[in-house]
Amino acid sequence: MESAKPSVYTDGNIEGIERVLKEDGGYAFFIEAASMEYHIERKCELMQIGDRLDSKGYGIALPPGTGQQLGSLLHAFF
């Protein structure tokens, strides 16, 4: 893939999205799901093909003793 001309790689999400739009179906770009959703909402020409490859969760690091405060805060919102 490294020897392909033009290269199949891009320098980032914006370049990948621009290439998808420019090549009109001739290029597919793998992008992280949250970024994909953000760009799809703003550029109607983009679409997701198929399901996500995997799912990831997030963790929050807290100083010792603050977990209960966070739990109360989250409970207030959810």
C-alpha positions in Angstrom: 0.0 0.0 0.0 2.9 2.3 0.6 4.0 2.1 -3.0 0.5 3.0 -4.4 0.4 6.2 -6.5 -1.2 8.3 -5.3 -0.6 7.2 -1.7 -3.6 5.7 0.0 -2.6 7.5 3.2 -3.6 11.0 4.3 -2.1 13.4 6.8 -5.3 13.5 8.9 -9.1 13.5 9.0 -9.6 16.7 7.1 -7.4 15.6 4.2 -9.1 12.2 4.1 -12.5 13.7 4.0 -11.5 16.2 1.3 -10.2 13.3 -0.7 -13.4 11.3 -0.3 -15.4 14.2 -1.6 -12.9 15.0 -4.5 -12.7 11.4 -5.7 -16.5 10.9 -5.7 -16.7 7.3 -4.7 -13.1 6.4 -5.7 -11.7 6.6 -2.2 -12.9 5.3 1.2 -11.6 6.7 4.4 -11.5 5.0 7.8 -12.1 7.5 10.6 -12.9 7.3 14.4 -16.6 7.1 15.0 -17.1 10.4 16.9 -15.2 12.4 14.3 -17.2 10.6 11.5 -20.5 11.6 13.1 -19.4 15.2 13.5 -18.4 15.5 9.8 -21.4 13.6 8.4 -23.7 16.1 10.3 -21.9 19.0 8.6 -21.3 17.6 5.1 -24.4 15.9 3.7 -22.4 14.3 0.9 -20.6 12.0 3.3 -22.1 8.7 4.6 -21.1 5.8 6.8 -20.9 2.5 5.0 -21.7 -0.5 7.3 -21.3 -0.8 11.0 -18.5 0.4 13.3 -15.5 -1.9 13.4 -15.5 -1.9 17.2 -16.7 0.1 20.2 -14.6 1.8 22.8 -15.5 3.1 26.3 -14.0 6.0 28.1 -12.5 6.2 31.6 -12.1 9.1 33.9 -9.1 9.5 36.3 -9.8 11.2 39.5 -7.7 12.2 42.6 -8.3 9.9 45.6 -11.4 10.7 47.5 -13.3 12.5 44.8 -15.2 9.6 43.3 -18.2 10.1 45.5 -18.5 13.8 44.4 -18.4 12.7 40.8 -21.0 10.1 41.4 -23.4 12.7 42.9 -22.7 15.0 39.9 -23.4 12.3 37.3 -26.5 11.2 39.1 -27.8 14.8 38.9 -27.4 14.8 35.1 -28.4 11.2 34.3 
